[in-house]
Amino acid sequence: MKNTDAVSAFVALGQESRLNVFRLIVQKGDKGLTPSQINEMLGIPNATLSFHLKELYQANLISVERQSRNLIYRPNADLVQELSKFLLDNCCGGKPCSLVKSSKKVKSL
């Protein structure tokens, strides 16, 4: 995965409503969701939802298919896996990642 592709995906996911839409679509998997279903579940106004779906689609995070009069949105599972791999590539020096619990509290910035 190219850095530019990863940045595009992260920018698209960098808005709370859009992240919620994406997570909902991912939860439904191959079944997908129509905009009206997303609207019912999240209460996002139609014009705003349309904008968010367009942004997710342009970042290649979701796909859209027309079925009769409905648009069905599904996650692009391949890109999600590539993005995860991109984030974890070279993690922990090539060894399997494991979290180590620390008894020290880290001060927040």
N, C-alpha and C positions, 0 to 999 in steps of 0.2 A: 504494500500500500504506500502511496506517495504521501508525503507530508501535507500537500495541498488538499488531497482527498479527505484526510483525517481532520484537517482544520475546517473544511466545509461541513463535515458531519457535526463537529463539536459546536460550530457557530449555530447551526440549525437547532441543536439540542440545548443551546445556552439561554433559552427563554422558558420560563416555568410552564406556561400553558402548552407550549409546543412539546416540551418534555413529557407532560402529562398525556397529551394526545399520542405521542410515540409509544409510551409505555403501555397505554391501553391497546393500541394496535398490536404491539408485540404479544400482549397477553392472549389475544384472540388467535394469533398465529395464522395458519393457512386459511382458516375460516374467514378472516377479514371482517371489516366493519364498513358500514355505509356512513356517510356524513350525518344522517339523521340519528343513527344509533349513537355516534360519538356525541352529538349534541345532547341527546337524552341523558347520557351518562355523565357528561362533564359540564353541561349547561353553557357552553361557549356559543355566542351568537354566530349565526350562519356566515356572515361576511368575514368575521374574525377567524372562524374555523377554516374557511376556504383559504385564507391567507396562510395559516399555519400548515395546512396540508400541502399547499403549493411549495412552501419552503422545505418541508421534509422530503417531498418528491424531488425537488431540484438538487437536494443534497444526496439523492439516491438512497435514502434511508427507508423509503417505502415505495411500493409499486401500486398502480391503480389499474383496475380492469372494469370495463363496462359490461354489466349483465342486464340486458333489457334496458330499463330506464334508470338503473341504479349504478353508481360507482362504488366499487369495492376496494378498500385500501388494505394492503397487507404489508407486513414488514419485509424488508430485503434481508433475509437471514444471512446470506453470504457476506454482505457488507458488515452486518453486526458482528459476525465472527471475525472478519478481517480487522475490524476496529479493535476488538478485544485482543487479538493476537498482536496488533500494532502496539497497543499499550503495554503488553506484557513481554514483548520481545526483549531479550537480554536482561530480563528481570532476575535479580538475585545471582548475577554472574553465571547464568545458564543452568543453575540448579533449580529444582522445584521450589516454588515459593512457600514459605511457611511464616506465619505470624508469630512473633515472639512477644509474649506479654512482659511488660516492664512494670516494676513496682513504682518507678519514678513518674511523677506527674510532669508533663511537658507544659510549659507556659505558652499560652496562645499569644499570637502576635498582635 
